[in-house]
Structures are given as C-alpha cells and as structure tokens.
C-alpha cells in the first residue's frame, strides 16, 4: 500500500503545471518549488544535508580565497553545477559565481570572483536548488547566510589612555586597571566597561598609579592585580616597581589592597589564578637596571587564605632570568605553560623560543623538546581546535615586531610555522575572533601606527587583511565579547571612544 501511495503521489507531482518552463521545479525560494521540495521529502525520507565549516561567529574567508567548499552527506556531488547556485540580489555584482564542480563524491567547490568587499553590511545569501537529475534522495534546497563584521563606535571609556591592564569578567563586562595617559603619566583608574551599552562605571582607584601589572580572575569572578611600575620610562629607584597585590570585586565595585605584599617587586611578570584560590607570580624585573641581573627567574606562591607568599625552590626556576613571557594555567594537569620571554631590557637580550612547563605538585620546571622557529618576547598564546596552541605577535631582537604565526601540538610534540602577518607590527592586540580564527588589531607598522585588521584562519592556515579600524592604534586593547571584538585605548590618542568590530 505504501509503494502504491508513493507511485500515485509521484504521478500527481509531475502533473503539476509550471508557469515558467525554465524554473527549477525544486527552487526553494519559490512557493511552488518549496512545496514540491517538501512534498517530495515525504516520498523520499532519506534526505541530503549540505554543510559548510563556517559557523555563525566565523569570518567567512572565502571572500579572500574566492573558494567555498561544501560537504554533502551523500555521494551526489556530480549532480550539482553552477546553475543550481545563485547569490542574493544585493551582492550579485560583488560576489560573482564563476564555477561549481565536485571535489569528491561528497564535496563541492564553489568558485567566486570578488569585485568589492567594502560596505558589506547586509548578509550575503547563497541559494542552492535541487538538481532535476537528483531523484534518489530528497533535498529541500539550502540557504546559506554569511554576515560580515564591520567597525563602528559604541561608547567611551572614562579617559584617553593606553597600555591598560584588562580582564574580561564572567558576566562579559571588561575591567580596566591603570595604564598611561596621553600626557605620559601612569594612572590609578579602575573602571568597568559594559560592551552591551558602551558605558563605563568608575570604581575606587588604586592606591598608586601603575602600568604593566599582571592580572587574572578566579572562577568566582574575583580579579587580582599585582606588580607594575609607577613611571612610563626606565625606573631610577627600586621603589618605582610595585610589590602590591590588589583584589577587585566587580559585583560590589570594591578595590582592596591586600595586607601583605609580594617578596619581590615585579614588572613584566606573569600571574595566574589557581583553582584553589591562590596565585602564582613568575619572573619579571625586580630592581633598577637593564642587564639580566635586574630580572628574576623565580616564582612566588601567593596564599590568599594564609595571607603570605613563598618563593618556590630553585627546581622551579626558569633556565634564564625572564621578563615579558606568556603564562597559561592548565588546571586539569595542575601545571603552568610558559611561552617566550627575554632575559634583559637592553639591546643584547637573549630571547626564548622554547616552551617551559611548571608542575605545581612537584614544583619542578622542565623545558619541552619542541621549539619555535622564532625567539621572541611579549607573545600571545591561545588554544584552538585540534589542541593546537598558537603563538602570535611579540618582539624579536632590536625591538622589531614578529610576523611569525607558530603553533605547537602537544599530542604530536611538534611545532610549526603557519604563515606570517602582512607586515612587521609591534604593539598589536591579538584576540580570538572565533574557535578557529584570530584577529590582529593595529600596532606599529615599522614606523607608523597601523589601522589594519588582519585575520588568521587556522583551518586555512592563511592570514588575510580584512578591514581597517576607525582609528590607527598601538598599545591598545582588543577583547572578544558577545557582540564582537571591542577595541579601545592608545597612549598617544586623545580619543576615548570604543570601537566594535561586530555583526549586529
């Protein structure tokens, strides 16, 4: 009986009168086509799914590669060709379909010609129709939507400043601590920026003006700030380095200096908030001087509960005195990973291209066998899918910004270079754009401030210039939020406005 019903239905289906003979019977954008597609799916229950790797938060880099690959969950790619695809009317002259062809039985490649990328504010929609020759499976058609971010202003911070110490809070707001004013003075300001409203709330200030502090947040949202220095240039006395630790509560809007201090003054150090509520600070400059003797290689354990600090045994020490390194806390394995760094502030500094790991249980530091092709300090590291840890940006010898984009995979114990940014830039702010993409903002492009936005795509293993900021910036901050990337600050820019690079 079921077979008879399907046969009758198919006969009725093909008796339908189509007014436009050239119209695809299964065009999902028309009323008749949508009805036919839905009805046919009742007959053929085994349907085709077409997917793209791009998620809603991704930047669809096919505009730069001019290639979009689609995955089909059935071996029917040979049925699809150019006539089954078309781009929404608003971009039909900007994103022109050149060709569609199968890469395999279940993968299709779409080739475009891109004539323009400016002012793409509305979504790009790609329609896929059902091929007439496709009778074995049901397919209701597919509509893919790609929306591009664009820069605009959304609010202001309290004052013009740069080199701000920042931390994203659990509720999505951004904590701003200290920094440097356009007059070249350090600041004691503490404020919270709400990306949803573009407004800030001032907290009580620090007890001293500081820049270059280390910052971290506990799982309960409590933020700690440590160290830093009170002047912008090279300190002339040791007291211009700070040994203080501040506790900041974003909910109660309180700023509290802890009643005990670190045993060493530290600047250019790292700090992580441990899962038990304590802190670990590592390395940094602790006294006046430009050579390696002014830098420390030790680690200091800060017990919040006991109200004291302890310098770890020498088995935990870095192999060289270290400043401007990156620390990543791995709570699952109870360890801290360290990337990059240098041993002094003078032009003869030795830079690190190794990865060190500190076991918090044994308090022993070891150097992993993998090394990066570029030795540098001031790097940014982040974990991407596949357990790859990217190492980006930073400074090489002579204060030159690094273009190298490196990665390390612990499972395979390998490191590799995945490409380079378009230019040498120092002072860029680097943040995740999506799970597999990283956005570079601004920096000093050799001699000039850059307003360029570059996107590194770890699946494509390519870097693209995608847009420009509203203002050229360096020594600024870029942070991922629910609305997109917010960008603010610059120690020589009098503009207090906050930029958003987002899709809403």
WOKA-V442356 format. One record per backbone hydrogen bond with DSSP energy under -0.5 kcal/mol. CO is the residue of the C=O (numbers start at 1). NH is the residue of the N-H. If there is no record, write none. Layout:
co->CO nh->NH
co->CO nh->NH
//
This chain:
co->1 nh->5
co->2 nh->6
co->3 nh->7
co->4 nh->8
co->5 nh->9
co->6 nh->10
co->7 nh->11
co->8 nh->12
co->9 nh->13
co->10 nh->14
co->11 nh->15
co->12 nh->15
co->13 nh->16
co->16 nh->18
co->17 nh->19
co->19 nh->21
co->20 nh->23
co->24 nh->27
co->26 nh->28
co->26 nh->130
co->27 nh->30
co->30 nh->34
co->31 nh->35
co->32 nh->36
co->33 nh->37
co->34 nh->38
co->35 nh->39
co->36 nh->40
co->37 nh->41
co->38 nh->42
co->39 nh->42
co->39 nh->43
co->40 nh->43
co->40 nh->44
co->43 nh->45
co->45 nh->47
co->46 nh->138
co->49 nh->73
co->51 nh->71
co->55 nh->58
co->58 nh->60
co->59 nh->61
co->60 nh->63
co->61 nh->64
co->61 nh->65
co->62 nh->66
co->66 nh->112
co->68 nh->110
co->70 nh->108
co->71 nh->51
co->74 nh->76
co->76 nh->79
co->77 nh->80
co->81 nh->84
co->82 nh->85
co->84 nh->129
co->86 nh->127
co->88 nh->91
co->89 nh->92
co->91 nh->94
co->91 nh->95
co->94 nh->96
co->94 nh->115
co->94 nh->116
co->96 nh->113
co->99 nh->111
co->101 nh->109
co->104 nh->107
co->105 nh->77
co->106 nh->72
co->107 nh->103
co->107 nh->104
co->108 nh->70
co->109 nh->101
co->109 nh->111
co->110 nh->68
co->111 nh->98
co->111 nh->99
co->113 nh->96
co->113 nh->115
co->117 nh->120
co->119 nh->121
co->123 nh->125
co->124 nh->146
co->125 nh->88
co->125 nh->127
co->126 nh->144
co->127 nh->86
co->128 nh->142
co->131 nh->134
co->133 nh->135
co->138 nh->48
co->142 nh->128
co->144 nh->126
co->146 nh->124
co->150 nh->502
co->152 nh->500
co->155 nh->498
co->160 nh->182
co->161 nh->490
co->162 nh->180
co->163 nh->212
co->164 nh->166
co->165 nh->177
co->167 nh->175
co->169 nh->172
co->173 nh->169
co->174 nh->193
co->175 nh->167
co->176 nh->191
co->177 nh->165
co->179 nh->187
co->180 nh->162
co->181 nh->184
co->185 nh->181
co->187 nh->210
co->188 nh->206
co->189 nh->178
co->190 nh->203
co->191 nh->176
co->192 nh->201
co->193 nh->174
co->193 nh->195
co->194 nh->197
co->194 nh->198
co->194 nh->199
co->198 nh->156
co->199 nh->194
co->201 nh->192
co->210 nh->179
co->210 nh->187
co->211 nh->229
co->212 nh->268
co->214 nh->226
co->216 nh->224
co->218 nh->221
co->222 nh->218
co->223 nh->248
co->224 nh->216
co->225 nh->246
co->226 nh->214
co->228 nh->242
co->229 nh->211
co->237 nh->240
co->238 nh->241
co->240 nh->230
co->242 nh->266
co->243 nh->262
co->244 nh->227
co->245 nh->258
co->246 nh->225
co->247 nh->256
co->248 nh->223
co->248 nh->250
co->249 nh->253
co->249 nh->254
co->253 nh->204
co->254 nh->249
co->256 nh->247
co->256 nh->258
co->266 nh->228
co->267 nh->285
co->268 nh->324
co->268 nh->325
co->270 nh->282
co->272 nh->274
co->272 nh->280
co->274 nh->277
co->278 nh->274
co->279 nh->302
co->280 nh->272
co->281 nh->300
co->282 nh->270
co->284 nh->296
co->285 nh->267
co->290 nh->345
co->290 nh->346
co->291 nh->294
co->292 nh->295
co->294 nh->286
co->294 nh->287
co->296 nh->322
co->297 nh->318
co->298 nh->283
co->299 nh->301
co->299 nh->312
co->300 nh->281
co->300 nh->302
co->301 nh->303
co->301 nh->310
co->302 nh->279
co->302 nh->304
co->303 nh->307
co->303 nh->308
co->308 nh->303
co->310 nh->301
co->313 nh->316
co->314 nh->317
co->315 nh->365
co->322 nh->284
co->323 nh->342
co->324 nh->378
co->326 nh->339
co->328 nh->330
co->328 nh->337
co->329 nh->331
co->330 nh->334
co->330 nh->335
co->334 nh->360
co->334 nh->361
co->335 nh->330
co->336 nh->358
co->337 nh->328
co->338 nh->356
co->339 nh->326
co->341 nh->352
co->342 nh->323
co->346 nh->349
co->350 nh->343
co->352 nh->376
co->353 nh->372
co->354 nh->340
co->355 nh->368
co->356 nh->338
co->357 nh->359
co->357 nh->366
co->358 nh->336
co->358 nh->360
co->359 nh->363
co->359 nh->364
co->364 nh->359
co->366 nh->357
co->366 nh->368
co->370 nh->355
co->376 nh->341
co->377 nh->395
co->380 nh->392
co->382 nh->390
co->384 nh->387
co->384 nh->388
co->387 nh->410
co->388 nh->384
co->388 nh->390
co->389 nh->408
co->390 nh->382
co->391 nh->406
co->392 nh->380
co->394 nh->402
co->395 nh->377
co->396 nh->399
co->397 nh->400
co->400 nh->396
co->403 nh->421
co->404 nh->406
co->405 nh->418
co->406 nh->391
co->407 nh->416
co->408 nh->389
co->408 nh->410
co->409 nh->413
co->409 nh->414
co->414 nh->409
co->416 nh->407
co->416 nh->418
co->419 nh->405
co->423 nh->425
co->424 nh->446
co->426 nh->444
co->427 nh->475
co->427 nh->476
co->429 nh->441
co->431 nh->439
co->434 nh->437
co->435 nh->385
co->436 nh->458
co->437 nh->433
co->437 nh->434
co->438 nh->456
co->439 nh->431
co->440 nh->454
co->441 nh->429
co->443 nh->445
co->443 nh->450
co->444 nh->426
co->444 nh->446
co->445 nh->447
co->445 nh->448
co->448 nh->445
co->450 nh->473
co->451 nh->469
co->452 nh->442
co->452 nh->454
co->453 nh->466
co->453 nh->467
co->454 nh->440
co->455 nh->457
co->455 nh->464
co->456 nh->438
co->456 nh->458
co->457 nh->461
co->457 nh->462
co->462 nh->457
co->464 nh->455
co->464 nh->466
co->467 nh->453
co->473 nh->443
co->475 nh->163
co->477 nh->488
co->479 nh->486
co->481 nh->484
co->483 nh->503
co->483 nh->504
co->484 nh->481
co->484 nh->486
co->485 nh->501
co->486 nh->479
co->487 nh->499
co->488 nh->477
co->490 nh->493
co->492 nh->494
co->496 nh->157
co->498 nh->154
co->498 nh->155
co->499 nh->487
co->500 nh->152
co->500 nh->502
co->501 nh->485
co->502 nh->150
//
